[in-house]
Amino acid sequence: MDTIVLLKLVAAVGLLLALVIKKVGPHIAMVAASVFLMIICGQGPSEFAELLKSYFTNKTVYNMALTIIAISMLSNVMNKTGMMNRMMDSLDAAVNSPRFTLMFAPFVIGLLTVAGGAFMSCPLVDAAAKDLDVKPARLAAINLVYRHGIHFSYPLASTFYMTVALTGCTNGELLRVTLPLSLFMLVLGYICLVRPLDVPEKEKRAGTDIGASLGKFLLMISPIAIALVLAVGFSLPMPAAVLAGTAAAIAISYSDPVTRPKEDLLKLVFGGINPKTIMVVLAALFFKEVVNHISAIGAALTGLAKTGMPPEMIILIVCMLTALPTGSNQTAVAIANPIAISFAANPQQAIMYAALTMACGFMSYYFSPVHMCQLLTLEYFKTDFADLMKEYKVFMPVLLLFIAAWYLVMKLIIFA
């Protein structure tokens, strides 16, 4: 195992964290950390040229940038026409609970398994909190928790079905093991982030037509639903699916005198595009490309399995060294799972180690400074990483303790 290579990776992540905490723009911090990592790993001009070629020919880079542009268009149309506010007002009228509305909006969007998908739920959370006095960092934390909490045990999440394929277990077997993690994270989010909010008591609305309110909500959310159905159900490329949703939003807004746009159509569609947001996305993908491009890092991670350390420690280290610097849970699962499963003596242990890999990978990715959803959420709410971490001061340690307890119970059951 090349310990020096891993220490260099840790140093690059440390630089990235330091720059972000010092409030350096995340796109600048990621590019600086990328260049730093290449230099200390001995990558010369030819390797750098090869990296740039790989990056600029990677379809994921363009697809992600186009997706964010399309989501920005959809969000701007729905915000400027008032559709977003009417959507959340309708839902609030039906359920009469601002706290529920705050949690429900990102949870629904969380069913969309796309990188940076939390960017789509930001306006919904913002609209749900319009009458509440909530700090931007708290809104960001709520958006992230309820956008991601289900992903521990969501069969449509790429990490879930990748793990099923790698272990040979069934969806049901893995779901039974990981479901407690999702349930606990969602409940803990309510206890730590949502319940403490100062929400004024609401009188029950006399004569409120719940059916009409839900109908209005469904109409207002239909552009987002169209994008989800086309992307997930019909496998349409995400940019095209979201553009179809944008077209639906424009059509609905023009059909209703209340939401009919009062500004030029081109300004309405393109006015929400933020170049800085796109640069953040491109920088995050570049940093990930650098980490994946340096072969010595992959070889060093594989070499951890030969050190004789406890399997749990190796799983944790590999997940942190893959998911934390890349902001990619898929990377952690793809690299760490084969290593983890090699320690298993039977199918039950294989599921146990695979589930631990999912948990460690998720936590490393979720709190990563280059986590795409986190970057986009912070950008939307105009807050920063340091303030977000303050919102997690109770949430994070309690969640980590629960994961440790969950694993110990699982291990006792399997080894009993």
C-alpha positions as CSV (number, residue, x, y, z in Angstrom):
1,M,0.0,0.0,0.0
2,D,1.3,3.4,-0.9
3,T,0.6,5.4,2.2
4,I,2.2,8.5,0.8
5,V,-0.3,8.6,-2.1
6,L,-3.2,8.5,0.3
7,L,-1.7,11.2,2.5
8,K,-1.4,13.4,-0.6
9,L,-5.1,12.8,-1.3
10,V,-5.9,13.7,2.3
11,A,-3.8,16.9,1.9
12,A,-5.7,17.9,-1.2
13,V,-9.0,17.4,0.6
14,G,-7.7,19.4,3.6
15,L,-6.8,22.3,1.3
16,L,-10.2,22.2,-0.3
17,L,-11.9,22.2,3.1
18,A,-9.7,25.1,4.4
19,L,-10.4,27.2,1.3
20,V,-14.2,26.6,1.6
21,I,-14.2,27.4,5.3
22,K,-12.3,30.6,4.5
23,K,-15.2,31.5,2.2
24,V,-13.2,31.1,-1.0
25,G,-15.6,30.4,-3.9
26,P,-16.2,26.7,-4.1
27,H,-15.4,26.6,-7.8
28,I,-12.1,28.3,-7.2
29,A,-11.3,26.1,-4.2
30,M,-12.0,22.9,-6.2
31,V,-9.8,23.9,-9.1
32,A,-7.0,24.9,-6.7
33,A,-7.2,21.6,-4.9
34,S,-7.3,19.7,-8.2
35,V,-4.1,21.4,-9.5
36,F,-2.5,20.9,-6.1
37,L,-3.3,17.2,-6.1
38,M,-1.9,16.8,-9.6
39,I,1.3,18.6,-8.8
40,I,2.1,16.7,-5.5
41,C,1.2,13.4,-7.3
42,G,3.9,14.1,-9.9
43,Q,1.5,14.6,-12.8
44,G,3.3,16.4,-15.6
45,P,2.2,18.3,-18.7
46,S,1.4,15.1,-20.7
47,E,-0.8,13.7,-17.9
48,F,-2.5,17.1,-17.5
49,A,-3.2,17.2,-21.2
50,E,-4.6,13.6,-21.1
51,L,-6.8,14.6,-18.1
52,L,-8.2,17.6,-19.9
53,K,-9.0,15.5,-23.0
54,S,-10.8,13.0,-20.8
55,Y,-12.7,15.7,-19.0
56,F,-13.8,17.6,-22.1
57,T,-14.9,14.4,-23.9
58,N,-16.9,13.1,-20.9
59,K,-20.6,13.3,-21.7
60,T,-21.4,13.4,-18.0
61,V,-19.9,16.9,-17.8
62,Y,-22.1,18.3,-20.5
63,N,-25.2,16.4,-19.4
64,M,-24.8,17.8,-15.8
65,A,-24.2,21.4,-17.0
66,L,-27.3,21.2,-19.3
67,T,-29.3,19.6,-16.5
68,I,-28.5,22.5,-14.2
69,I,-29.3,25.0,-16.9
70,A,-32.7,23.3,-17.6
71,I,-33.5,23.2,-13.9
72,S,-32.7,26.9,-13.5
73,M,-35.1,27.6,-16.4
74,L,-37.9,25.6,-14.9
75,S,-37.3,27.1,-11.4
76,N,-37.3,30.7,-12.8
77,V,-40.5,30.2,-14.8
78,M,-42.3,28.7,-11.8
79,N,-41.0,31.3,-9.4
80,K,-41.6,34.4,-11.6
81,T,-45.1,33.4,-12.5
82,G,-46.1,32.6,-8.9
83,M,-46.7,28.9,-9.6
84,M,-44.2,27.9,-6.9
85,N,-46.0,30.0,-4.2
86,R,-49.4,28.8,-5.4
87,M,-48.2,25.2,-5.2
88,M,-47.0,25.5,-1.7
89,D,-50.0,27.6,-0.6
90,S,-52.3,24.9,-2.0
91,L,-50.5,22.1,-0.2
92,D,-50.4,24.1,3.0
93,A,-54.2,24.8,2.7
94,A,-54.8,21.0,2.4
95,V,-52.6,19.8,5.2
96,N,-52.5,23.1,7.3
97,S,-48.9,22.3,8.5
98,P,-45.9,24.4,7.4
99,R,-43.5,21.9,9.0
100,F,-45.0,19.1,6.9
101,T,-44.8,21.2,3.8
102,L,-41.1,22.0,4.4
103,M,-40.2,18.3,4.7
104,F,-42.5,17.0,2.0
105,A,-41.2,19.1,-0.9
106,P,-37.6,17.9,-0.9
107,F,-38.7,14.4,0.0
108,V,-40.8,14.1,-3.2
109,I,-37.9,15.6,-5.3
110,G,-35.6,13.1,-3.5
111,L,-37.3,10.3,-5.5
112,L,-35.5,11.8,-8.5
113,T,-32.1,10.0,-8.5
114,V,-30.1,12.6,-10.4
115,A,-26.9,14.4,-9.3
116,G,-27.6,17.8,-8.1
117,G,-31.4,17.1,-7.8
118,A,-31.7,19.0,-4.6
119,F,-31.4,22.2,-6.7
120,M,-34.9,21.4,-8.0
121,S,-36.4,21.3,-4.5
122,C,-34.7,24.5,-3.2
123,P,-37.4,26.8,-4.6
124,L,-40.1,24.6,-3.1
125,V,-38.5,24.8,0.4
126,D,-38.0,28.5,-0.1
127,A,-41.7,29.0,-1.0
128,A,-42.8,26.8,1.9
129,A,-40.9,29.0,4.3
130,K,-41.9,32.4,2.9
131,D,-44.0,33.2,6.0
132,L,-41.6,31.8,8.5
133,D,-38.5,33.4,10.0
134,V,-35.9,30.7,9.1
135,K,-32.2,31.2,8.6
136,P,-31.0,30.3,5.1
137,A,-28.5,27.7,6.5
138,R,-31.4,25.9,8.3
139,L,-33.4,25.8,5.1
140,A,-30.4,24.4,3.3
141,A,-30.0,21.7,5.9
142,I,-33.7,20.7,5.8
143,N,-33.6,20.6,2.0
144,L,-30.5,18.3,2.1
145,V,-31.8,16.0,4.8
146,Y,-35.2,15.3,3.2
147,R,-33.8,15.2,-0.3
148,H,-31.3,12.4,0.7
149,G,-32.7,10.6,3.7
150,I,-34.5,7.9,1.7
151,H,-31.4,7.1,-0.3
152,F,-30.1,4.7,2.3
153,S,-32.9,2.3,1.3
154,Y,-34.3,3.5,-2.0
155,P,-34.3,0.6,-4.6
156,L,-34.1,3.1,-7.5
157,A,-30.9,4.8,-6.1
158,S,-27.9,3.7,-8.1
159,T,-25.9,2.8,-5.0
160,F,-28.7,0.5,-3.9
161,Y,-29.0,-1.5,-7.1
162,M,-25.3,-1.5,-7.6
163,T,-24.9,-3.1,-4.1
164,V,-27.6,-5.7,-4.9
165,A,-25.8,-6.6,-8.1
166,L,-22.4,-6.8,-6.3
167,T,-23.6,-8.9,-3.4
168,G,-26.1,-11.1,-5.2
169,C,-28.7,-10.4,-2.5
170,T,-32.3,-9.4,-3.2
171,N,-33.8,-6.0,-3.0
172,G,-35.9,-7.1,0.0
173,E,-32.9,-8.4,1.9
174,L,-30.9,-5.2,1.5
175,L,-34.0,-3.1,2.2
176,R,-34.7,-4.8,5.5
177,V,-31.1,-4.1,6.7
178,T,-30.9,-0.4,5.5
179,L,-34.4,0.8,6.1
180,P,-33.8,1.7,9.8
181,L,-31.1,4.2,8.6
182,S,-33.5,6.1,6.3
183,L,-36.3,6.2,8.9
184,F,-33.9,7.4,11.7
185,M,-32.4,10.1,9.5
186,L,-35.9,11.5,8.5
187,V,-37.1,11.4,12.1
188,L,-33.9,13.0,13.4
189,G,-34.1,15.7,10.8
190,Y,-37.6,16.6,12.2
191,I,-36.4,16.6,15.8
192,C,-33.2,18.6,15.2
193,L,-34.1,20.9,12.3
194,V,-37.9,21.2,11.8
195,R,-39.6,20.8,15.1
196,P,-37.6,23.7,16.8
197,L,-38.8,26.2,14.2
198,D,-40.9,29.0,15.4
199,V,-44.1,28.3,13.5
200,P,-47.1,30.4,14.5
201,E,-50.2,28.5,15.4
202,K,-52.7,28.3,12.5
203,E,-56.4,28.3,12.8
204,K,-58.2,25.6,11.1
205,R,-59.6,27.0,7.9
206,A,-63.3,26.9,8.0
207,G,-64.8,25.7,4.7
208,T,-61.5,24.8,3.1
209,D,-62.1,22.5,0.2
210,I,-59.3,20.0,0.6
211,G,-60.0,18.4,-2.7
212,A,-59.8,21.7,-4.6
213,S,-56.6,22.6,-2.8
214,L,-55.0,19.2,-3.7
215,G,-56.1,19.6,-7.2
216,K,-54.5,23.0,-7.5
217,F,-51.4,21.6,-5.9
218,L,-51.2,18.8,-8.5
219,L,-51.7,21.2,-11.3
220,M,-48.9,23.5,-10.1
221,I,-46.5,20.7,-9.5
222,S,-47.3,18.9,-12.8
223,P,-44.3,20.5,-14.6
224,I,-41.9,18.9,-12.1
225,A,-43.9,15.6,-12.2
226,I,-43.7,15.6,-16.0
227,A,-39.9,16.0,-15.8
228,L,-39.7,13.2,-13.3
229,V,-41.9,10.8,-15.2
230,L,-40.1,11.4,-18.5
231,A,-36.6,11.0,-16.9
232,V,-37.3,8.0,-14.6
233,G,-40.2,6.3,-16.4
234,F,-39.2,6.8,-20.0
235,S,-35.4,7.2,-19.6
236,L,-35.4,10.6,-21.4
237,P,-32.2,12.5,-20.9
238,M,-32.6,14.7,-17.9
239,P,-32.0,18.1,-19.7
240,A,-34.7,17.2,-22.3
241,A,-37.1,16.0,-19.5
242,V,-36.7,19.2,-17.5
243,L,-37.2,21.3,-20.7
244,A,-40.4,19.5,-21.3
245,G,-41.5,20.4,-17.8
246,T,-40.5,24.0,-18.5
247,A,-42.7,24.0,-21.6
248,A,-45.6,22.7,-19.5
249,A,-45.0,25.3,-16.8
250,I,-45.1,28.1,-19.5
251,A,-48.3,26.7,-21.0
252,I,-50.0,26.4,-17.6
253,S,-48.9,29.9,-16.6
254,Y,-50.3,31.5,-19.7
255,S,-53.6,29.6,-19.3
256,D,-54.3,31.2,-15.9
257,P,-54.8,35.0,-15.5
258,V,-53.2,34.8,-12.0
259,T,-50.0,33.3,-13.2
260,R,-49.8,34.8,-16.7
261,P,-46.2,36.1,-17.1
262,K,-45.8,39.9,-17.0
263,E,-42.3,39.9,-18.6
264,D,-40.7,39.0,-21.9
265,L,-40.8,35.2,-22.5
266,L,-37.0,35.0,-23.2
267,K,-36.2,36.8,-20.0
268,L,-38.6,34.6,-18.1
269,V,-36.9,31.4,-19.4
270,F,-33.3,32.4,-19.4
271,G,-33.2,34.9,-16.6
272,G,-32.7,32.3,-13.9
273,I,-29.4,30.9,-15.3
274,N,-26.6,31.6,-12.9
275,P,-23.1,31.3,-14.5
276,K,-21.5,30.8,-11.0
277,T,-23.7,27.8,-10.4
278,I,-22.6,26.2,-13.6
279,M,-19.0,26.8,-12.8
280,V,-19.4,25.1,-9.4
281,V,-20.8,22.1,-11.2
282,L,-18.0,22.0,-13.7
283,A,-15.3,22.4,-11.0
284,A,-16.8,19.6,-8.9
285,L,-16.7,17.3,-11.8
286,F,-13.2,18.3,-12.7
287,F,-12.0,17.5,-9.1
288,K,-13.6,14.1,-9.3
289,E,-12.0,13.5,-12.7
290,V,-8.5,14.3,-11.2
291,V,-9.0,11.8,-8.3
292,N,-10.2,9.1,-10.7
293,H,-7.4,9.8,-13.2
294,I,-4.5,9.3,-10.9
295,S,-4.1,5.5,-11.0
296,A,-1.8,5.4,-8.0
297,I,-4.7,6.5,-5.8
298,G,-6.9,3.5,-6.9
299,A,-4.0,1.1,-6.4
300,A,-3.3,2.4,-2.9
301,L,-7.0,2.0,-2.0
302,T,-7.0,-1.6,-3.2
303,G,-3.8,-2.2,-1.2
304,L,-5.6,-1.4,2.1
305,A,-7.2,-4.8,2.0
306,K,-3.8,-6.4,2.5
307,T,-2.8,-4.5,5.7
308,G,-4.6,-6.8,8.2
309,M,-6.7,-4.0,9.6
310,P,-10.3,-4.9,10.8
311,P,-12.7,-5.0,7.8
312,E,-14.8,-2.2,9.3
313,M,-11.8,0.1,9.5
314,I,-10.8,-0.6,5.9
315,I,-14.4,0.0,4.7
316,L,-14.5,3.3,6.5
317,I,-11.1,4.5,5.2
318,V,-11.8,3.5,1.6
319,C,-15.3,5.1,1.7
320,M,-13.9,8.4,3.1
321,L,-11.0,8.5,0.7
322,T,-13.3,7.9,-2.3
323,A,-16.6,9.6,-1.5
324,L,-15.3,12.6,0.6
325,P,-13.0,14.0,-2.1
326,T,-15.2,13.2,-5.1
327,G,-18.7,13.9,-3.6
328,S,-19.8,10.7,-5.2
329,N,-21.4,7.9,-3.3
330,Q,-21.4,5.7,-6.5
331,T,-17.6,5.9,-6.5
332,A,-17.4,4.7,-2.9
333,V,-19.8,1.8,-3.6
334,A,-18.0,0.8,-6.8
335,I,-14.5,0.7,-5.2
336,A,-15.2,-0.2,-1.6
337,N,-17.9,-2.9,-2.1
338,P,-15.7,-5.5,-3.8
339,I,-13.1,-5.0,-1.1
340,A,-15.7,-5.2,1.7
341,I,-17.4,-8.3,0.3
342,S,-14.0,-10.1,0.0
343,F,-14.0,-10.3,3.8
344,A,-17.4,-12.1,4.0
345,A,-17.4,-15.8,5.0
346,N,-21.1,-16.2,4.0
347,P,-24.0,-14.4,2.2
348,Q,-25.2,-12.8,5.5
349,Q,-21.8,-11.3,6.2
350,A,-21.7,-10.1,2.6
351,I,-24.9,-8.2,3.1
352,M,-23.7,-6.8,6.4
353,Y,-20.4,-5.5,5.0
354,A,-22.2,-4.2,1.9
355,A,-24.7,-2.3,4.0
356,L,-21.9,-0.8,6.1
357,T,-20.2,0.3,2.9
358,M,-23.4,2.0,1.8
359,A,-23.7,3.8,5.2
360,C,-20.0,4.9,5.3
361,G,-20.1,5.9,1.6
362,F,-23.3,7.9,2.1
363,M,-22.1,9.8,5.1
364,S,-18.7,10.6,3.5
365,Y,-20.5,11.8,0.4
366,Y,-23.3,13.6,2.2
367,F,-20.9,15.8,4.3
368,S,-18.4,16.2,1.5
369,P,-17.5,19.8,0.6
370,V,-17.9,18.9,-3.1
371,H,-21.2,17.1,-2.8
372,M,-23.1,18.5,-5.8
373,C,-26.5,18.9,-4.1
374,Q,-24.9,20.6,-1.1
375,L,-23.0,23.0,-3.4
376,L,-26.1,23.9,-5.3
377,T,-28.2,24.2,-2.2
378,L,-25.7,26.6,-0.5
379,E,-25.5,28.6,-3.7
380,Y,-29.3,28.9,-3.9
381,F,-29.9,29.9,-0.3
382,K,-26.8,32.3,-0.3
383,T,-25.2,30.6,2.7
384,D,-21.9,28.7,3.2
385,F,-20.4,25.4,4.3
386,A,-19.4,26.7,7.8
387,D,-22.9,27.9,8.6
388,L,-24.4,24.6,7.3
389,M,-22.2,22.6,9.6
390,K,-23.5,24.6,12.6
391,E,-27.0,23.4,11.8
392,Y,-25.6,19.8,12.0
393,K,-24.0,20.2,15.4
394,V,-26.5,17.8,17.0
395,F,-27.8,16.1,13.9
396,M,-24.4,14.8,12.7
397,P,-23.0,13.2,15.9
398,V,-26.4,11.6,16.8
399,L,-26.7,10.1,13.3
400,L,-23.2,8.8,13.4
401,L,-23.8,7.2,16.8
402,F,-27.0,5.6,15.5
403,I,-25.1,4.1,12.5
404,A,-22.5,2.6,14.8
405,A,-25.2,1.1,17.1
406,W,-27.1,-0.2,14.0
407,Y,-24.0,-1.9,12.7
408,L,-23.2,-3.5,16.1
409,V,-26.7,-4.9,16.5
410,M,-26.6,-6.2,12.9
411,K,-23.2,-7.8,13.6
412,L,-24.4,-9.4,16.8
413,I,-27.4,-10.9,15.0
414,I,-25.4,-12.2,12.1
415,F,-22.6,-13.6,14.2
416,A,-24.8,-15.0,16.9
